[in-house]
Every structure is written in structure tokens, then in C-alpha cells.
């Protein structure tokens, strides 16, 4: 995966892993038949990847607590995996001087924006 004409300062396998983890998370928590949107943009000196879902969403407290091995509402919804997806994506992004931002509303959906510095 490459960000079109971006010159992002990141190795392709790391970019691929970020996208896989964020997209996997969005698909996992979006009901069958609902949309998951992926877009890219260049904002200033950063290449951005935006993944928006119409899934179950998270509370502001849950967004603050996103981290390794953290899973929410496990008793109400069986979730596959270890809870590492967004934490791993954030860690890789941060290693490149980037930022991973999460915006979410319960019962509405989640938007994850990955911003990676460009090699200009």
C-alpha cells in the first residue's frame, strides 16, 4: 500500500501494518452491510490516512484508554484478537514522528486518522 504521491517517511511494511490494523479494527466492529470508508490526503507536511466506520463506537473514556491488550465490553460482544490493533498502529506511527488520532461516538462510529511526516 502506498499513499499516492505522498513521499511519506515510512517503510512500506510498516505502513501496510498500520493500515491492516486500523482497517481490521473498523471491519471487526462494523455490522455486516454497513460502510467502512478509507481515504488519503496530504495536509501540510503530513500524509494522512483516514478510516471511518459506522460501527458501535466508543465512549470518550474508552478512546482515552485505547492501549495494548485493552478490549471493551468483552462480556457483551465476543471480540477476536488480543486488543493490540490500534495500540500497535499508534506505536508504529509514533516511531516515525507521526500521530494516530481517534474520534468516536457511541452507537455512531469511529474515525481513525493516521498522520505521517513527509520527506520534503
C-alpha positions in Angstrom: 0.0 0.0 0.0 1.3 3.5 -0.8 -0.2 6.9 -0.2 -0.5 8.4 -3.7 2.3 10.9 -4.4 3.0 11.4 -0.7 6.7 10.8 -0.1 5.7 9.7 3.5 8.8 9.0 5.6 7.9 5.4 6.5 8.9 1.9 5.3 6.2 0.2 3.2 5.9 -2.9 5.5 5.2 -0.5 8.5 2.7 1.5 6.5 1.0 -1.7 5.5 0.8 -2.9 9.1 -0.7 0.3 10.3 -3.4 0.2 7.6 -4.1 -3.5 8.2 -4.6 -3.0 12.0 -6.8 0.1 11.7 -8.9 -1.3 8.8 -9.2 -4.7 10.6 -10.5 -2.9 13.7 -13.0 -0.9 11.7 -14.3 -4.0 9.9 -14.5 -6.0 13.1 -16.8 -3.5 14.8 -19.0 -2.6 11.9 -22.1 -4.6 11.3 -22.4 -6.5 8.1 -23.8 -4.3 5.3 -22.6 -1.0 6.8 -19.8 1.1 5.3 -16.2 1.5 6.2 -14.5 4.3 4.3 -10.8 4.8 3.6 -9.3 7.9 2.3 -6.0 9.6 2.0 -4.9 13.2 1.8 -1.8 15.4 2.2 -2.1 18.1 4.8 0.8 20.4 5.1 3.9 18.3 5.7 2.0 15.2 6.6 0.4 12.3 4.6 -2.9 11.2 6.2 -4.9 8.0 6.1 -8.4 8.2 7.4 -10.6 5.2 8.2 -14.2 5.9 9.1 -16.7 3.2 10.2 -20.3 3.2 11.2 -19.7 0.7 14.0 -20.6 0.6 17.6 -18.2 3.4 18.5 -16.5 4.2 21.8 -17.1 6.5 24.7 -14.6 9.3 25.3 -13.3 7.3 28.3 -12.7 4.2 26.1 -10.9 6.3 23.5 -8.5 7.6 26.2 -7.9 4.0 27.4 -7.0 2.5 24.0 -3.8 0.5 24.5 -2.2 -2.9 24.4 -4.5 -5.8 25.5 -7.4 -3.4 26.2 -10.8 -4.7 24.9 -14.1 -3.0 25.7 -17.5 -4.7 26.5 -15.9 -8.1 26.2 -18.9 -9.6 28.2 -21.4 -8.2 25.7 -19.6 -8.7 22.5 -17.2 -11.5 21.6 -14.1 -10.0 20.1 -11.4 -11.9 18.3 -7.8 -10.9 18.7 -5.7 -9.6 21.5 -6.6 -6.0 21.7 -3.3 -4.9 20.2 -4.5 -3.5 16.8 -4.9 0.3 17.5 -2.1 0.3 20.1 0.3 -1.3 17.6 -0.7 1.1 14.8 -0.2 4.0 17.2 3.2 2.8 18.3 4.5 2.3 14.7 3.1 5.7 13.7 4.8 7.4 16.7 8.1 5.8 15.8 8.0 7.7 12.6 7.2 11.0 14.3 3.6 10.7 13.3 0.3 10.8 15.1 -2.7 8.5 15.3 -5.9 10.3 16.4 -9.2 8.6 17.3 -12.6 10.3 17.2 -15.6 8.2 18.2 -19.2 8.4 19.2 -21.0 5.5 20.9 -23.5 3.9 18.5 -22.4 6.1 15.7 -18.9 5.1 14.7 -15.2 5.8 14.8 -12.8 7.8 12.7 -9.1 7.0 12.9 -6.7 9.4 11.3 -3.0 8.4 10.8 -0.7 11.3 10.1 2.9 10.6 9.0 5.5 13.2 8.2 6.5 13.7 4.6 10.1 13.6 3.3 10.0 17.1 1.7 
